[in-house]
Amino acid sequence: DESNLTDAHLTQFANCFDDTIEHKNILVNGQLHPLPAHCKIVFASNPQSYGGGRIQQKVFSRYDIASLEFGQFPPHYVYQVMIKPIIDCLSGEQINTKDFKRSCHELISQYINKRDGIDSVRNLQHRVMKKAFATIYTPSDTTEHDNMGSYTVTPSSQPIHQAMLTFLRIKKHQSQNALPKRMGLSGMLIEGEPACGKSALIEHTLNQFYGEQSTQNETRPWIKLDASLNQETLKKQLISAFDSGQAVWIDEINSISNTGIESVINSILSGQNPNTGEEAKRPGFCLFATANSAALAGRDILSPAFKNRFETLHHPKPTEEDTRVILKHRISDDTLSQLLNSIMKNEPDISLRDLISHIDEIVAHYATISDQSENPPLANA
């Protein structure tokens, strides 16, 4: 699988296609294995134009190897094989089956015509499950305890927060065999400018959904992996999390997408261990990732094959209203909250992240100023 993403050229298979060699062998992990005459080798790959470290394998151009390309699935097949199992699993839930089937018909039409971002079967299945869960879980179910701890869900981040909770509920149902396990998406990608709050939102939502947990990675329902880890360590930890049914969070994933790790992530997001081809030992794995603009140094454009395995959301820059809501949540003194709001408007170089990281110092300093002056000036504040 992903044969044009492999680190080494596939010339190890060359004598398999050389008709001048009577007794053919293949070298695997330093051991020579004889190949019977009836042996067939199947290579699967996405187009080289997808990027992500894909290369032109010399063995394909050197030998006459047959090539097949998959076309579009017909609508009846999409419904019967890829959508109906989801409907059957949800038939006991509080949804109007007739209306739901009508919605599925509309989504299949969008997939066939490649509209509204539904350009893969996985994406189509995920949209179908989201549509159902929007009915099962009403807004009152999903907004409870949104603002817990030091994080504040703002008007701008609220839609992303709700989408994350829906995503996690779908994965939980799949882990409990209440939905087909390998249907839909297992990754969520949040794109946005630096310091807009992507990472803080992911951490908050994971803690809200799973609850505060032990700091030991092996005992937690979710873990954070650093993109700066060497490739082998990152691969090992990703596969371990996949088999353990953990949720994983990786920041700045487009800083490593061209390192060869894409083949590993593509495999586990498709529900397969890249080393064995087997399903996870324990269901429930999902991946949350953030990405900054590809215009920044060291960032790459993510390949279509990679992005098709994620639900992609855009986190906007905080608005004035977002800033007001956050300050109101973090600061009990209305006067100080208004002063800081004014500072943010007049000093564009000060990011909301900078402000929040020093909020405790600011509050303490303001209290000192207030003790010294009944009406502390804005500059001092």
N, C-alpha and C positions, 0 to 999 in steps of 0.2 A: 504494500500500500504506500501511497505518496512516494512513488519510486524516483521522482525527480527532485525530492527534497533530501535524499540521503547524503551523508557527508562524503562517502566514497563512491567513485564511479562503479557502475555495475559490470565492469569488464570481467569480474569473477564468473559471470555467467556465459562468457563469450564462447567457450568450447561447446556449450549446449546447443548452439546454433550453427556450429561449423560442421558442414556435412562431410568434410574430409577426415574427421576424427571418428573412428569406429566405436571405441569404448570411451564413453564420455563420463567425466567426473566433475564434481564441484567442491571447491574448498570453502568450508564453513568453520569459523573459529579454530583455524589451524589444522583441521582434520579433513582428509580427502574422502568424499563420499561418491560411490558409483551411482550413476543415474540409469535406470532401466529405459529401454527404447520408447516405452509408452508415456514417459514422464512429460508433463506439460508445466510451463511456468507462465503465470499471469501477472503482469505489472499493471498497477492502477495509478493514475496521476491526474492532477488538474493541469490546465494549460500552463506552459512556461511563462506566458504573459502575465499570469497572476502575481508574479514576483514572490516575495517572501523567502528568497534564497533558492528558488527553483532553478535547475540547470538542465542543459541539453545532454542527456546521457549518450555517450559515444556508441554504446552497444546497439542503440536503436537505429542509428544512421549507418552503422557498419554492416548490419545483417538485415535480411529481408524478414522483418517481424510484422505480422499482421496487426493492424490497428483498428479498433472499433470505438465509435463515439456514441454515447447515450443521447437520445433525444428526449423530447418532452413526454411526461406521463400523460395518457389520455384522462379526461375528467372522470369517467366512471371508475377507473382504477384508483385514482386519487381518493375518491369518496369511499369506495368499498374497502380498500386495503389500508389507507392512511388516515382517514377521518372517522369512519364508522366505529372502529374499536374505542375511540375516545367517547363518542356519543353513548355507546353501550355501557361504558363504565360510569357515566354520569347520569344514567337514566333514573337512578334512585334519588338524585339530588333535587333540590327545589328549583327546577328550571322548566320552562315551557318548551317541551321537546319540539313542537311544531315550529315555533319561532326560532329556536336554536338551529334547527336544520335549515331554515331559510337563510339565517345568517351564515351558516357554513357554505351554502350555495354561493353567496356573494363573495366570500373569501376565496373559494376555489376559482371563481371567475377572475378575481384579482391576481391569483397565482398564475393562471393560464396566460393572462395578458401582461404579466410582469408589472403590475401596478401597485402603488402604495407600499413599496419596499418589500413585498412578498415575492422574493425571487428564489426561494428554495422550499423544498417539502418540509424541512425542519421548521422554517419560519412560519409556514402555513399552519402546521400542527400547533405551534406555540400560540399563534393568534386565536385558533379555535379554543384552546384551553383558557386563554385569557378572557375570551368572550364569555365562556361559561362561568368563570370565577368572578367576573364582574357582577353576575346575577346572584351567585351563591353568597358572596361577601358584600354586604351593603356598606356605604361610606361610614356608617356608625361603627361597623366592625373594625374598620381599618384606620380610624383616626385616633382611637383611644391610646393614651400614653405616647403620642408622637414626640412631645418635648420632654424627654427624660434626661437627667444629668445635665451636662453643660452644653449639649447640642440643642439647637433650635431649628425646627423644620419651618422654612419660610414659604411665602407664596410661590417663589420660583422653584424651590426644591421639592415642594409637596407632590407634584405629579411623578417625579422620579422616585420619591420615597414610596408612594403607593405602588408603582410598577415593581419595585424591588420586593415589597411585601407579597404581591401577587405571585411573582416569580418564585419566591421561597415557599409559598403555600403549594404551588404546583409541584415543586421538587419534593416537598414533604409527602404529598399524596402519592407520588410515584414511588417513594421509598417505602411506603406502606402498602404497595400493590393496589392502591385505589385508582391508579391510572397506569396505562402501559408505560413501562420503565424507559424504553429507548426512543420514545417519540418526543418531538419538540426540541427545544434548545436547552443546553446546560450551561450556557455562558451569558453573562450580561456585561456589556462594555459601556462605560460612561466617559464620554469625550467632553472636553472643555478647556478653557484657558487655565494657565497656572493660577493657583490661589483662589479659585472660584468655589471651593468647598467639596470637591468630588470625594476625596478620601475620608473626610470627616463624616459625610453622609453615609458612606458604605459602612464605616465602623459603627456608627450610631444604629443603623438599621439592623446589622447583624447582631449587635448586643440587644436590641429591642426584641428581635424575633427569637433568639436563642437564650437570652438572659445572660447576665454577667457570669463568666466562666473562669475556671482555673487558668493560670498562665502557661501551664504545660501543654505544648501543642498536641501531644498524643491523646490528651484527655478532653480536648475542646471540640465542639461541633464545627468550629471554623478556625482557620489559621491564616496568618499573613505571611507571604513569601516575598523576599526581597528580589527585585529584578536584577540586582547586581551580583547575585550568587553565580558561581561558575556553572556552565551548562549541565555538567553531569550531576552536580548536587541538586540543581533546580529540577532536573528530570526525575531524579530519584524521589525527591519530596513530593512532586506532583503525582507520581504514580502511587506513592504511599497514601496520599490523601484521597486519590481516586478509589483505591481498594478499601479504604476505611470509611468511605461515605461522608467525608468532611466537605464543608464549603471552604473555598480558597479565595483569598484576596491578593491581587498583584497590582501594584501601581506602575504606571508608565510602561505598559506592556509593549508599546511600539518602539521602545528603546532596545528590545531584544528579539523582535519578530523576524529579523533577517539572520539570526545566529544558528538556525537549524532547529530551534525549539518548537517551531510551528508544527512540525510533523507529530511531535509528542502531544501537544495541546489539541490538535485536530483529532487525534485518535481518542483521547480520553473524553473529549466533548461529544464524540460519536458513540461513547459507551463501550470502548474497547481498550484493554490494556495493550499499549504499543509493543510490549515485549512478548506477550503470550497470545494476544488476539481474543482473550476471554473477557467476559463481563466482570464488573467490580464484585469483589467478595461481599461487600456490603453496599446496598444502594444509597443514594442521597447526595452524591458528589455534584457540586456546581462550582463555577468559577466567576468571580467578579473582578473586573479589570478596569483600570483607568488609562486614558491616553491623552497626552497633550498634542498640540498642533504639530504636524509633520514638518512645519516650517522651522521648528526649533532644532538646534544642533543635536545630532545623535538620535533623532527620531525618524522613523520610516513610515511610509504609507502602507497600511495593512492590506494584505492581499484579499481579493473577493472570497476565496475559499475559507480564509480565516474569519473574516467578518460575518460570513453566512452562518457561522456556528454561534453567533452572539445576537442577543437582542441589544441593539445599539441605541443609546439615549444621549442627548446633548444637555449638559449642565450649563445654564446661562450664567453670565456674570451677575453678581448680586445687585439688585436695584436699590434705590433709596428706601423703598418700602421694606425690602428685606432687611436692610441695615436697621431701620426703625424697630422692626419686630424683634430682631436679635438683641438689640440694646435694651429693649423693654424687658425681655426675658432674663437678661443677665444682670441688669442694674435696677435696683429698687428706687433709686433717687431719680425722679423725672427730670429735674434740672440738669443733672450730669448727663443723662441720656440725650437730652436735647442739645447740650453743648457738644458732645462727641459726634452727634449727627451732623452738626454744623461744620465741625472740623473735617469730617469725611467728605463733605461737599466741596470745601475750599482747598483741600489738600489731596489731589488725585493720586499722588505718589504713595500715599498711605493706603495699604490694602486692608480689607476687612480681617484677613487672617492675621496681619501684623497687630491690628487693634485688639482682637480677641486674645492673642497670645500674651498681651500685657495688661489685660483687663483688671486683674486683681491688684496689680501695682497702681494702676490709674485710680481705682476706687479708693485705695488706701491713701494715695497722695491727695486726692480731692477732699477726703475727709479731713486731712490735716489743714488744707487751705481753708476749708469751710469753718474750722475752729478758729482760724486767725482773722477771717473776714466774713462778714455777713453776706456780702454779694461778691464772690470771687470773680475776677475778670476772666473772659474767655481765654486770653493768652496764657494766663497762669494755669487754668484748667487744662 
